[in-house]
Amino acid sequence: MSRLERYGHGGDRVTASELFGLDPDSFLDFSANIVPFGPPPSVKQALKGILETEGLPVITQYPDPRSRRLKALLAERHNLTPTRIAIGNGAAELIELILDVVRPSVVGIVYPAFSAYTSSAKKRDIEIVPLYGEEESHFLPPVERLCELVRKTDLVFLGYPNNPTGLCISFDELKQVAKEAIRCQTVLVVDEAFLDFIPDGERMSLIGQIESYPSVILLRSLTKFHALAGVRLGYAVASPKWVKRLEQRQVPWSVNAVAQVLGEAALQDQEYEQRVREWVQQARMSLRMQLSRIPGLKVYPSETNYLLVRLEREGKTAAWLQEQLGQQGILIRNCADYPGLDERYFRVAVRTDEDHERLVKVLKQCLDEDEEAASS
Ligand SMILES: Cc1ncc(COP(=O)(O)O)c(C=O)c1O
């Protein structure tokens, strides 16, 4: 495990501060994939409302143990009954709960993948069957191999879009895999934590047909697209039977009252959502173009708010680059700890034009200095 990802993830400013000796808030963070211009304005209003209410009831009283108002809003948004929605302390909590409830003997993971699928399975001593995507196909696995994985396992995690690649298999392929999951009674967990960033994401999701796919559990998150990572909020969409079991397994009041109120507020701001979707298309294209022009970097395509990059410099690793950038106050995600990738890969979030400019400038500087040192 590389040093900055000591606790398994990007976005760890405290570790960055310990390593690079800078103030945690001073880092320009490309290592966590969060909308860079903050949560919807409705969230700030709600936060103010919490503070201004006499007696601070949101803080002094217990939260609703089933987040019913938030659930009702989500149910309306997705045209579902609330019985199909479980709210979690981030999608990360739901990943853990799913394994506790489904109790699979063998889990299939499509690599490279979000690290929590592996760490949650390993914690429970569950056997993992890996499926590695090929670099030539940008790590997207062929559908036949996915169906095979479904046949060999009790539960499969599939990133849709995947982290760290930002790509999805096609919707037709997804449906094929989901049908195979029903046939084999394998649980298919489709992690849609980043699907909101894709303009027609909702139409590419099984969420509208979830009644026809009783073996499928969908995961969503409000931490990236709505910039509520510190608040911790996610949800699962599944059959009422699974939802009930997930909730029964959950720590009481796991979703705190502030998170519930802010989540409710975030979902009211449709204008923000439209703005983020439009922004991300343009900003990703621009960042990809700028990075691709830097000699020694191979930038992969992505449909979401981050880019996977391979450093192609003899003898140089992403850990080296992370160190160079970290010293200058910029954080990137070293992807060497993703099974299926190697020490050359790193991931950067899509941010503002100004942030991109700084990243590109410092990256060029590091790589130019390295080349000069090598040729002298
Ligand atoms: C693919 C994927 N799923 C789920 C999560 C966890 O999201 P949350 O912050 O809602 O726990 C992450 C976090 O980075 C992720 O990358």
The ligand as an SDF file (V2000), in Angstrom:
LIG
                    3D

 16 16  0  0  0  0  0  0  0  0999 V2000
  -17.0350    3.0760   -6.8190 C   0  0  0  0  0  0  0  0  0  0  0  0
  -17.2740    3.5620   -5.4330 C   0  0  0  0  0  0  0  0  0  0  0  0
  -18.3070    3.0840   -4.7310 N   0  0  0  0  0  0  0  0  0  0  0  0
  -18.5720    3.5000   -3.4790 C   0  0  0  0  0  0  0  0  0  0  0  0
  -17.7580    4.4170   -2.8640 C   0  0  0  0  0  0  0  0  0  0  0  0
  -18.0610    4.8320   -1.4610 C   0  0  0  0  0  0  0  0  0  0  0  0
  -18.8540    5.9690   -1.5040 O   0  0  0  0  0  0  0  0  0  0  0  0
  -19.3490    6.6800   -0.1690 P   0  0  0  0  0  0  0  0  0  0  0  0
  -18.5390    7.8990   -0.0010 O   0  0  0  0  0  0  0  0  0  0  0  0
  -20.8060    6.9610   -0.4630 O   0  0  0  0  0  0  0  0  0  0  0  0
  -19.1900    5.7270    0.9430 O   0  0  0  0  0  0  0  0  0  0  0  0
  -16.6670    4.9410   -3.5290 C   0  0  0  0  0  0  0  0  0  0  0  0
  -15.7910    5.9300   -2.8770 C   0  0  0  0  0  0  0  0  0  0  0  0
  -14.8240    6.3850   -3.4050 O   0  0  0  0  0  0  0  0  0  0  0  0
  -16.4070    4.4930   -4.8460 C   0  0  0  0  0  0  0  0  0  0  0  0
  -15.3480    4.9420   -5.5320 O   0  0  0  0  0  0  0  0  0  0  0  0
  1  2  1  0
  2  3  1  0
  2 15  2  0
  3  4  2  0
  4  5  1  0
  5  6  1  0
  5 12  2  0
  6  7  1  0
  7  8  1  0
  8  9  2  0
  8 10  1  0
  8 11  1  0
 12 13  1  0
 12 15  1  0
 13 14  2  0
 15 16  1  0
M  END
$$$$
